[in-house]
């Protein structure tokens, strides 16, 4: 099993793996209301 990394805004650090921030405004690969967690295999 590998390791994944995620950069996040410290304001949202109370729940850094929720994906709720992307649900508020939508993102590159998700629509509004759809929580998405963006990860990377490299730092």
mmCIF entry with sequence, helices, sheets and N, C-alpha, C, O atoms, coordinates in Angstrom:
data_MODEL
# 
_entry.id   MODEL 
# 
_entity.id                         1 
_entity.type                       polymer 
_entity.pdbx_number_of_molecules   1 
# 
_entity_poly.entity_id                      1 
_entity_poly.type                           'polypeptide(L)' 
_entity_poly.nstd_linkage                   no 
_entity_poly.nstd_monomer                   no 
_entity_poly.pdbx_seq_one_letter_code       
;(UNK)(UNK)(UNK)(UNK)(UNK)(UNK)(UNK)(UNK)(UNK)(UNK)(UNK)(UNK)(UNK)(UNK)(UNK)(UNK)
(UNK)(UNK)(UNK)(UNK)(UNK)(UNK)(UNK)(UNK)(UNK)(UNK)(UNK)(UNK)(UNK)(UNK)(UNK)(UNK)
(UNK)(UNK)(UNK)(UNK)(UNK)(UNK)(UNK)(UNK)(UNK)(UNK)(UNK)
;
_entity_poly.pdbx_seq_one_letter_code_can   XXXXXXXXXXXXXXXXXXXXXXXXXXXXXXXXXXXXXXXXXXX 
_entity_poly.pdbx_strand_id                 A 
# 
loop_
_entity_poly_seq.entity_id 
_entity_poly_seq.num 
_entity_poly_seq.mon_id 
_entity_poly_seq.hetero 
1 1  UNK n 
1 2  UNK n 
1 3  UNK n 
1 4  UNK n 
1 5  UNK n 
1 6  UNK n 
1 7  UNK n 
1 8  UNK n 
1 9  UNK n 
1 10 UNK n 
1 11 UNK n 
1 12 UNK n 
1 13 UNK n 
1 14 UNK n 
1 15 UNK n 
1 16 UNK n 
1 17 UNK n 
1 18 UNK n 
1 19 UNK n 
1 20 UNK n 
1 21 UNK n 
1 22 UNK n 
1 23 UNK n 
1 24 UNK n 
1 25 UNK n 
1 26 UNK n 
1 27 UNK n 
1 28 UNK n 
1 29 UNK n 
1 30 UNK n 
1 31 UNK n 
1 32 UNK n 
1 33 UNK n 
1 34 UNK n 
1 35 UNK n 
1 36 UNK n 
1 37 UNK n 
1 38 UNK n 
1 39 UNK n 
1 40 UNK n 
1 41 UNK n 
1 42 UNK n 
1 43 UNK n 
# 
_struct_asym.id          A 
_struct_asym.entity_id   1 
# 
loop_
_struct_conf.conf_type_id 
_struct_conf.id 
_struct_conf.pdbx_PDB_helix_id 
_struct_conf.beg_label_comp_id 
_struct_conf.beg_label_asym_id 
_struct_conf.beg_label_seq_id 
_struct_conf.pdbx_beg_PDB_ins_code 
_struct_conf.end_label_comp_id 
_struct_conf.end_label_asym_id 
_struct_conf.end_label_seq_id 
_struct_conf.pdbx_end_PDB_ins_code 
_struct_conf.beg_auth_comp_id 
_struct_conf.beg_auth_asym_id 
_struct_conf.beg_auth_seq_id 
_struct_conf.end_auth_comp_id 
_struct_conf.end_auth_asym_id 
_struct_conf.end_auth_seq_id 
_struct_conf.pdbx_PDB_helix_class 
_struct_conf.details 
_struct_conf.pdbx_PDB_helix_length 
HELX_P HELX_P1 AA1 UNK A 10 ? UNK A 15 ? UNK A 10 UNK A 15 5 ? 6 
HELX_P HELX_P2 AA2 UNK A 20 ? UNK A 25 ? UNK A 20 UNK A 25 1 ? 6 
# 
_struct_conf_type.id          HELX_P 
_struct_conf_type.criteria    ? 
_struct_conf_type.reference   ? 
# 
loop_
_atom_site.group_PDB 
_atom_site.id 
_atom_site.type_symbol 
_atom_site.label_atom_id 
_atom_site.label_alt_id 
_atom_site.label_comp_id 
_atom_site.label_asym_id 
_atom_site.label_entity_id 
_atom_site.label_seq_id 
_atom_site.pdbx_PDB_ins_code 
_atom_site.Cartn_x 
_atom_site.Cartn_y 
_atom_site.Cartn_z 
_atom_site.occupancy 
_atom_site.B_iso_or_equiv 
_atom_site.pdbx_formal_charge 
_atom_site.auth_seq_id 
_atom_site.auth_comp_id 
_atom_site.auth_asym_id 
_atom_site.auth_atom_id 
_atom_site.pdbx_PDB_model_num 
ATOM 1   N N  . UNK A 1 1  ? 0.857   -1.170 0.000   1.00 0.00 ? 1  UNK A N  1 
ATOM 2   C CA . UNK A 1 1  ? 0.000   0.000  0.000   1.00 0.00 ? 1  UNK A CA 1 
ATOM 3   C C  . UNK A 1 1  ? 0.905   1.236  0.000   1.00 0.00 ? 1  UNK A C  1 
ATOM 4   O O  . UNK A 1 1  ? 1.903   1.273  0.720   1.00 0.00 ? 1  UNK A O  1 
ATOM 5   N N  . UNK A 1 2  ? 0.563   2.235  -0.796  1.00 0.00 ? 2  UNK A N  1 
ATOM 6   C CA . UNK A 1 2  ? 1.368   3.439  -0.915  1.00 0.00 ? 2  UNK A CA 1 
ATOM 7   C C  . UNK A 1 2  ? 0.931   4.542  0.023   1.00 0.00 ? 2  UNK A C  1 
ATOM 8   O O  . UNK A 1 2  ? -0.014  4.389  0.796   1.00 0.00 ? 2  UNK A O  1 
ATOM 9   N N  . UNK A 1 3  ? 1.624   5.638  -0.057  1.00 0.00 ? 3  UNK A N  1 
ATOM 10  C CA . UNK A 1 3  ? 1.336   6.812  0.755   1.00 0.00 ? 3  UNK A CA 1 
ATOM 11  C C  . UNK A 1 3  ? 0.857   7.924  -0.160  1.00 0.00 ? 3  UNK A C  1 
ATOM 12  O O  . UNK A 1 3  ? 1.429   8.145  -1.228  1.00 0.00 ? 3  UNK A O  1 
ATOM 13  N N  . UNK A 1 4  ? -0.188  8.622  0.251   1.00 0.00 ? 4  UNK A N  1 
ATOM 14  C CA . UNK A 1 4  ? -0.714  9.754  -0.516  1.00 0.00 ? 4  UNK A CA 1 
ATOM 15  C C  . UNK A 1 4  ? -0.545  11.032 0.293   1.00 0.00 ? 4  UNK A C  1 
ATOM 16  O O  . UNK A 1 4  ? -0.491  11.002 1.522   1.00 0.00 ? 4  UNK A O  1 
ATOM 17  N N  . UNK A 1 5  ? -0.462  12.151 -0.414  1.00 0.00 ? 5  UNK A N  1 
ATOM 18  C CA . UNK A 1 5  ? -0.283  13.457 0.221   1.00 0.00 ? 5  UNK A CA 1 
ATOM 19  C C  . UNK A 1 5  ? -1.424  14.374 -0.188  1.00 0.00 ? 5  UNK A C  1 
ATOM 20  O O  . UNK A 1 5  ? -2.017  14.230 -1.257  1.00 0.00 ? 5  UNK A O  1 
ATOM 21  N N  . UNK A 1 6  ? -1.709  15.319 0.696   1.00 0.00 ? 6  UNK A N  1 
ATOM 22  C CA . UNK A 1 6  ? -2.733  16.303 0.394   1.00 0.00 ? 6  UNK A CA 1 
ATOM 23  C C  . UNK A 1 6  ? -2.322  17.634 0.982   1.00 0.00 ? 6  UNK A C  1 
ATOM 24  O O  . UNK A 1 6  ? -1.974  17.720 2.159   1.00 0.00 ? 6  UNK A O  1 
ATOM 25  N N  . UNK A 1 7  ? -2.361  18.666 0.171   1.00 0.00 ? 7  UNK A N  1 
ATOM 26  C CA . UNK A 1 7  ? -2.155  20.019 0.665   1.00 0.00 ? 7  UNK A CA 1 
ATOM 27  C C  . UNK A 1 7  ? -3.515  20.619 0.985   1.00 0.00 ? 7  UNK A C  1 
ATOM 28  O O  . UNK A 1 7  ? -4.444  20.492 0.187   1.00 0.00 ? 7  UNK A O  1 
ATOM 29  N N  . UNK A 1 8  ? -3.650  21.258 2.114   1.00 0.00 ? 8  UNK A N  1 
ATOM 30  C CA . UNK A 1 8  ? -4.940  21.849 2.464   1.00 0.00 ? 8  UNK A CA 1 
ATOM 31  C C  . UNK A 1 8  ? -4.756  23.169 3.179   1.00 0.00 ? 8  UNK A C  1 
ATOM 32  O O  . UNK A 1 8  ? -3.687  23.470 3.712   1.00 0.00 ? 8  UNK A O  1 
ATOM 33  N N  . UNK A 1 9  ? -5.805  23.936 3.178   1.00 0.00 ? 9  UNK A N  1 
ATOM 34  C CA . UNK A 1 9  ? -5.831  25.226 3.843   1.00 0.00 ? 9  UNK A CA 1 
ATOM 35  C C  . UNK A 1 9  ? -5.899  24.998 5.356   1.00 0.00 ? 9  UNK A C  1 
ATOM 36  O O  . UNK A 1 9  ? -6.765  24.256 5.819   1.00 0.00 ? 9  UNK A O  1 
ATOM 37  N N  . UNK A 1 10 ? -5.009  25.618 6.134   1.00 0.00 ? 10 UNK A N  1 
ATOM 38  C CA . UNK A 1 10 ? -5.049  25.431 7.595   1.00 0.00 ? 10 UNK A CA 1 
ATOM 39  C C  . UNK A 1 10 ? -6.390  25.818 8.227   1.00 0.00 ? 10 UNK A C  1 
ATOM 40  O O  . UNK A 1 10 ? -6.717  25.337 9.312   1.00 0.00 ? 10 UNK A O  1 
ATOM 41  N N  . UNK A 1 11 ? -7.151  26.660 7.579   1.00 0.00 ? 11 UNK A N  1 
ATOM 42  C CA . UNK A 1 11 ? -8.476  27.029 8.094   1.00 0.00 ? 11 UNK A CA 1 
ATOM 43  C C  . UNK A 1 11 ? -9.374  25.795 8.157   1.00 0.00 ? 11 UNK A C  1 
ATOM 44  O O  . UNK A 1 11 ? -10.242 25.704 9.025   1.00 0.00 ? 11 UNK A O  1 
ATOM 45  N N  . UNK A 1 12 ? -9.171  24.857 7.253   1.00 0.00 ? 12 UNK A N  1 
ATOM 46  C CA . UNK A 1 12 ? -9.992  23.639 7.195   1.00 0.00 ? 12 UNK A CA 1 
ATOM 47  C C  . UNK A 1 12 ? -9.321  22.459 7.870   1.00 0.00 ? 12 UNK A C  1 
ATOM 48  O O  . UNK A 1 12 ? -9.751  21.321 7.680   1.00 0.00 ? 12 UNK A O  1 
ATOM 49  N N  . UNK A 1 13 ? -8.280  22.695 8.655   1.00 0.00 ? 13 UNK A N  1 
ATOM 50  C CA . UNK A 1 13 ? -7.512  21.593 9.232   1.00 0.00 ? 13 UNK A CA 1 
ATOM 51  C C  . UNK A 1 13 ? -8.273  20.795 10.286  1.00 0.00 ? 13 UNK A C  1 
ATOM 52  O O  . UNK A 1 13 ? -7.808  19.735 10.705  1.00 0.00 ? 13 UNK A O  1 
ATOM 53  N N  . UNK A 1 14 ? -9.433  21.280 10.720  1.00 0.00 ? 14 UNK A N  1 
ATOM 54  C CA . UNK A 1 14 ? -10.225 20.524 11.693  1.00 0.00 ? 14 UNK A CA 1 
ATOM 55  C C  . UNK A 1 14 ? -10.750 19.228 11.073  1.00 0.00 ? 14 UNK A C  1 
ATOM 56  O O  . UNK A 1 14 ? -11.079 18.290 11.799  1.00 0.00 ? 14 UNK A O  1 
ATOM 57  N N  . UNK A 1 15 ? -10.832 19.165 9.751   1.00 0.00 ? 15 UNK A N  1 
ATOM 58  C CA . UNK A 1 15 ? -11.301 17.965 9.060   1.00 0.00 ? 15 UNK A CA 1 
ATOM 59  C C  . UNK A 1 15 ? -10.612 17.873 7.693   1.00 0.00 ? 15 UNK A C  1 
ATOM 60  O O  . UNK A 1 15 ? -11.264 18.023 6.659   1.00 0.00 ? 15 UNK A O  1 
ATOM 61  N N  . UNK A 1 16 ? -9.295  17.628 7.687   1.00 0.00 ? 16 UNK A N  1 
ATOM 62  C CA . UNK A 1 16 ? -8.526  17.724 6.444   1.00 0.00 ? 16 UNK A CA 1 
ATOM 63  C C  . UNK A 1 16 ? -8.815  16.653 5.400   1.00 0.00 ? 16 UNK A C  1 
ATOM 64  O O  . UNK A 1 16 ? -8.431  16.828 4.244   1.00 0.00 ? 16 UNK A O  1 
ATOM 65  N N  . UNK A 1 17 ? -9.471  15.561 5.752   1.00 0.00 ? 17 UNK A N  1 
ATOM 66  C CA . UNK A 1 17 ? -9.754  14.544 4.743   1.00 0.00 ? 17 UNK A CA 1 
ATOM 67  C C  . UNK A 1 17 ? -11.242 14.430 4.425   1.00 0.00 ? 17 UNK A C  1 
ATOM 68  O O  . UNK A 1 17 ? -11.688 13.404 3.910   1.00 0.00 ? 17 UNK A O  1 
ATOM 69  N N  . UNK A 1 18 ? -12.011 15.470 4.727   1.00 0.00 ? 18 UNK A N  1 
ATOM 70  C CA . UNK A 1 18 ? -13.450 15.411 4.486   1.00 0.00 ? 18 UNK A CA 1 
ATOM 71  C C  . UNK A 1 18 ? -13.821 15.666 3.033   1.00 0.00 ? 18 UNK A C  1 
ATOM 72  O O  . UNK A 1 18 ? -14.772 15.063 2.536   1.00 0.00 ? 18 UNK A O  1 
ATOM 73  N N  . UNK A 1 19 ? -13.094 16.547 2.329   1.00 0.00 ? 19 UNK A N  1 
ATOM 74  C CA . UNK A 1 19 ? -13.471 16.916 0.966   1.00 0.00 ? 19 UNK A CA 1 
ATOM 75  C C  . UNK A 1 19 ? -14.637 17.879 0.901   1.00 0.00 ? 19 UNK A C  1 
ATOM 76  O O  . UNK A 1 19 ? -15.129 18.173 -0.189  1.00 0.00 ? 19 UNK A O  1 
ATOM 77  N N  . UNK A 1 20 ? -15.094 18.382 2.047   1.00 0.00 ? 20 UNK A N  1 
ATOM 78  C CA . UNK A 1 20 ? -16.251 19.274 2.078   1.00 0.00 ? 20 UNK A CA 1 
ATOM 79  C C  . UNK A 1 20 ? -15.974 20.642 1.455   1.00 0.00 ? 20 UNK A C  1 
ATOM 80  O O  . UNK A 1 20 ? -16.889 21.279 0.932   1.00 0.00 ? 20 UNK A O  1 
ATOM 81  N N  . UNK A 1 21 ? -14.725 21.096 1.506   1.00 0.00 ? 21 UNK A N  1 
ATOM 82  C CA . UNK A 1 21 ? -14.395 22.391 0.909   1.00 0.00 ? 21 UNK A CA 1 
ATOM 83  C C  . UNK A 1 21 ? -14.638 22.397 -0.588  1.00 0.00 ? 21 UNK A C  1 
ATOM 84  O O  . UNK A 1 21 ? -15.115 23.393 -1.131  1.00 0.00 ? 21 UNK A O  1 
ATOM 85  N N  . UNK A 1 22 ? -14.321 21.312 -1.259  1.00 0.00 ? 22 UNK A N  1 
ATOM 86  C CA . UNK A 1 22 ? -14.553 21.239 -2.699  1.00 0.00 ? 22 UNK A CA 1 
ATOM 87  C C  . UNK A 1 22 ? -16.045 21.147 -3.017  1.00 0.00 ? 22 UNK A C  1 
ATOM 88  O O  . UNK A 1 22 ? -16.459 21.513 -4.118  1.00 0.00 ? 22 UNK A O  1 
ATOM 89  N N  . UNK A 1 23 ? -16.850 20.672 -2.086  1.00 0.00 ? 23 UNK A N  1 
ATOM 90  C CA . UNK A 1 23 ? -18.293 20.580 -2.312  1.00 0.00 ? 23 UNK A CA 1 
ATOM 91  C C  . UNK A 1 23 ? -18.949 21.953 -2.293  1.00 0.00 ? 23 UNK A C  1 
ATOM 92  O O  . UNK A 1 23 ? -19.992 22.146 -2.918  1.00 0.00 ? 23 UNK A O  1 
ATOM 93  N N  . UNK A 1 24 ? -18.359 22.903 -1.591  1.00 0.00 ? 24 UNK A N  1 
ATOM 94  C CA . UNK A 1 24 ? -18.953 24.236 -1.475  1.00 0.00 ? 24 UNK A CA 1 
ATOM 95  C C  . UNK A 1 24 ? -18.930 24.975 -2.810  1.00 0.00 ? 24 UNK A C  1 
ATOM 96  O O  . UNK A 1 24 ? -19.939 25.544 -3.226  1.00 0.00 ? 24 UNK A O  1 
ATOM 97  N N  . UNK A 1 25 ? -17.778 24.965 -3.477  1.00 0.00 ? 25 UNK A N  1 
ATOM 98  C CA . UNK A 1 25 ? -17.649 25.749 -4.707  1.00 0.00 ? 25 UNK A CA 1 
ATOM 99  C C  . UNK A 1 25 ? -17.449 24.898 -5.953  1.00 0.00 ? 25 UNK A C  1 
ATOM 100 O O  . UNK A 1 25 ? -17.409 25.429 -7.063  1.00 0.00 ? 25 UNK A O  1 
ATOM 101 N N  . UNK A 1 26 ? -17.324 23.604 -5.789  1.00 0.00 ? 26 UNK A N  1 
ATOM 102 C CA . UNK A 1 26 ? -16.981 22.764 -6.934  1.00 0.00 ? 26 UNK A CA 1 
ATOM 103 C C  . UNK A 1 26 ? -15.483 22.853 -7.165  1.00 0.00 ? 26 UNK A C  1 
ATOM 104 O O  . UNK A 1 26 ? -14.810 23.695 -6.569  1.00 0.00 ? 26 UNK A O  1 
ATOM 105 N N  . UNK A 1 27 ? -14.969 22.009 -8.007  1.00 0.00 ? 27 UNK A N  1 
ATOM 106 C CA . UNK A 1 27 ? -13.539 22.007 -8.247  1.00 0.00 ? 27 UNK A CA 1 
ATOM 107 C C  . UNK A 1 27 ? -13.229 21.599 -9.664  1.00 0.00 ? 27 UNK A C  1 
ATOM 108 O O  . UNK A 1 27 ? -14.092 21.646 -10.541 1.00 0.00 ? 27 UNK A O  1 
ATOM 109 N N  . UNK A 1 28 ? -12.012 21.204 -9.882  1.00 0.00 ? 28 UNK A N  1 
ATOM 110 C CA . UNK A 1 28 ? -11.581 20.819 -11.225 1.00 0.00 ? 28 UNK A CA 1 
ATOM 111 C C  . UNK A 1 28 ? -12.315 19.569 -11.706 1.00 0.00 ? 28 UNK A C  1 
ATOM 112 O O  . UNK A 1 28 ? -12.662 19.476 -12.883 1.00 0.00 ? 28 UNK A O  1 
ATOM 113 N N  . UNK A 1 29 ? -12.557 18.606 -10.810 1.00 0.00 ? 29 UNK A N  1 
ATOM 114 C CA . UNK A 1 29 ? -13.161 17.339 -11.216 1.00 0.00 ? 29 UNK A CA 1 
ATOM 115 C C  . UNK A 1 29 ? -14.464 17.021 -10.484 1.00 0.00 ? 29 UNK A C  1 
ATOM 116 O O  . UNK A 1 29 ? -14.901 15.871 -10.486 1.00 0.00 ? 29 UNK A O  1 
ATOM 117 N N  . UNK A 1 30 ? -15.078 18.000 -9.871  1.00 0.00 ? 30 UNK A N  1 
ATOM 118 C CA . UNK A 1 30 ? -16.339 17.749 -9.179  1.00 0.00 ? 30 UNK A CA 1 
ATOM 119 C C  . UNK A 1 30 ? -17.288 18.930 -9.333  1.00 0.00 ? 30 UNK A C  1 
ATOM 120 O O  . UNK A 1 30 ? -16.871 20.054 -9.610  1.00 0.00 ? 30 UNK A O  1 
ATOM 121 N N  . UNK A 1 31 ? -18.566 18.649 -9.147  1.00 0.00 ? 31 UNK A N  1 
ATOM 122 C CA . UNK A 1 31 ? -19.602 19.690 -9.224  1.00 0.00 ? 31 UNK A CA 1 
ATOM 123 C C  . UNK A 1 31 ? -19.879 20.241 -7.826  1.00 0.00 ? 31 UNK A C  1 
ATOM 124 O O  . UNK A 1 31 ? -19.436 19.676 -6.826  1.00 0.00 ? 31 UNK A O  1 
ATOM 125 N N  . UNK A 1 32 ? -20.618 21.352 -7.771  1.00 0.00 ? 32 UNK A N  1 
ATOM 126 C CA . UNK A 1 32 ? -21.065 21.888 -6.480  1.00 0.00 ? 32 UNK A CA 1 
ATOM 127 C C  . UNK A 1 32 ? -21.869 20.819 -5.749  1.00 0.00 ? 32 UNK A C  1 
ATOM 128 O O  . UNK A 1 32 ? -22.677 20.115 -6.356  1.00 0.00 ? 32 UNK A O  1 
ATOM 129 N N  . UNK A 1 33 ? -21.645 20.705 -4.462  1.00 0.00 ? 33 UNK A N  1 
ATOM 130 C CA . UNK A 1 33 ? -22.372 19.736 -3.644  1.00 0.00 ? 33 UNK A CA 1 
ATOM 131 C C  . UNK A 1 33 ? -21.769 18.337 -3.645  1.00 0.00 ? 33 UNK A C  1 
ATOM 132 O O  . UNK A 1 33 ? -22.285 17.447 -2.969  1.00 0.00 ? 33 UNK A O  1 
ATOM 133 N N  . UNK A 1 34 ? -20.699 18.129 -4.382  1.00 0.00 ? 34 UNK A N  1 
ATOM 134 C CA . UNK A 1 34 ? -20.056 16.824 -4.487  1.00 0.00 ? 34 UNK A CA 1 
ATOM 135 C C  . UNK A 1 34 ? -18.675 16.882 -3.822  1.00 0.00 ? 34 UNK A C  1 
ATOM 136 O O  . UNK A 1 34 ? -17.750 17.480 -4.372  1.00 0.00 ? 34 UNK A O  1 
ATOM 137 N N  . UNK A 1 35 ? -18.535 16.277 -2.666  1.00 0.00 ? 35 UNK A N  1 
ATOM 138 C CA . UNK A 1 35 ? -17.257 16.307 -1.940  1.00 0.00 ? 35 UNK A CA 1 
ATOM 139 C C  . UNK A 1 35 ? -16.218 15.458 -2.665  1.00 0.00 ? 35 UNK A C  1 
ATOM 140 O O  . UNK A 1 35 ? -16.498 14.328 -3.066  1.00 0.00 ? 35 UNK A O  1 
ATOM 141 N N  . UNK A 1 36 ? -15.023 16.009 -2.828  1.00 0.00 ? 36 UNK A N  1 
ATOM 142 C CA . UNK A 1 36 ? -13.936 15.316 -3.530  1.00 0.00 ? 36 UNK A CA 1 
ATOM 143 C C  . UNK A 1 36 ? -12.648 15.521 -2.782  1.00 0.00 ? 36 UNK A C  1 
ATOM 144 O O  . UNK A 1 36 ? -12.381 16.619 -2.295  1.00 0.00 ? 36 UNK A O  1 
ATOM 145 N N  . UNK A 1 37 ? -11.852 14.495 -2.682  1.00 0.00 ? 37 UNK A N  1 
ATOM 146 C CA . UNK A 1 37 ? -10.576 14.560 -2.005  1.00 0.00 ? 37 UNK A CA 1 
ATOM 147 C C  . UNK A 1 37 ? -9.478  14.458 -3.056  1.00 0.00 ? 37 UNK A C  1 
ATOM 148 O O  . UNK A 1 37 ? -9.341  13.425 -3.711  1.00 0.00 ? 37 UNK A O  1 
ATOM 149 N N  . UNK A 1 38 ? -8.697  15.521 -3.221  1.00 0.00 ? 38 UNK A N  1 
ATOM 150 C CA . UNK A 1 38 ? -7.605  15.562 -4.197  1.00 0.00 ? 38 UNK A CA 1 
ATOM 151 C C  . UNK A 1 38 ? -6.313  15.120 -3.504  1.00 0.00 ? 38 UNK A C  1 
ATOM 152 O O  . UNK A 1 38 ? -5.903  15.705 -2.502  1.00 0.00 ? 38 UNK A O  1 
ATOM 153 N N  . UNK A 1 39 ? -5.686  14.088 -4.050  1.00 0.00 ? 39 UNK A N  1 
ATOM 154 C CA . UNK A 1 39 ? -4.463  13.537 -3.469  1.00 0.00 ? 39 UNK A CA 1 
ATOM 155 C C  . UNK A 1 39 ? -3.357  13.462 -4.515  1.00 0.00 ? 39 UNK A C  1 
ATOM 156 O O  . UNK A 1 39 ? -3.615  13.531 -5.717  1.00 0.00 ? 39 UNK A O  1 
ATOM 157 N N  . UNK A 1 40 ? -2.128  13.322 -4.043  1.00 0.00 ? 40 UNK A N  1 
ATOM 158 C CA . UNK A 1 40 ? -0.977  13.172 -4.901  1.00 0.00 ? 40 UNK A CA 1 
ATOM 159 C C  . UNK A 1 40 ? -0.080  12.060 -4.363  1.00 0.00 ? 40 UNK A C  1 
ATOM 160 O O  . UNK A 1 40 ? -0.027  11.820 -3.157  1.00 0.00 ? 40 UNK A O  1 
ATOM 161 N N  . UNK A 1 41 ? 0.612   11.397 -5.256  1.00 0.00 ? 41 UNK A N  1 
ATOM 162 C CA . UNK A 1 41 ? 1.559   10.373 -4.831  1.00 0.00 ? 41 UNK A CA 1 
ATOM 163 C C  . UNK A 1 41 ? 2.932   10.961 -4.511  1.00 0.00 ? 41 UNK A C  1 
ATOM 164 O O  . UNK A 1 41 ? 3.760   10.298 -3.887  1.00 0.00 ? 41 UNK A O  1 
ATOM 165 N N  . UNK A 1 42 ? 3.178   12.213 -4.936  1.00 0.00 ? 42 UNK A N  1 
ATOM 166 C CA . UNK A 1 42 ? 4.420   12.932 -4.661  1.00 0.00 ? 42 UNK A CA 1 
ATOM 167 C C  . UNK A 1 42 ? 4.124   14.197 -3.872  1.00 0.00 ? 42 UNK A C  1 
ATOM 168 O O  . UNK A 1 42 ? 3.049   14.784 -4.003  1.00 0.00 ? 42 UNK A O  1 
ATOM 169 N N  . UNK A 1 43 ? 5.071   14.609 -3.061  1.00 0.00 ? 43 UNK A N  1 
ATOM 170 C CA . UNK A 1 43 ? 4.885   15.845 -2.275  1.00 0.00 ? 43 UNK A CA 1 
ATOM 171 C C  . UNK A 1 43 ? 4.828   17.040 -3.151  1.00 0.00 ? 43 UNK A C  1 
ATOM 172 O O  . UNK A 1 43 ? 4.676   18.159 -2.660  1.00 0.00 ? 43 UNK A O  1 
# 
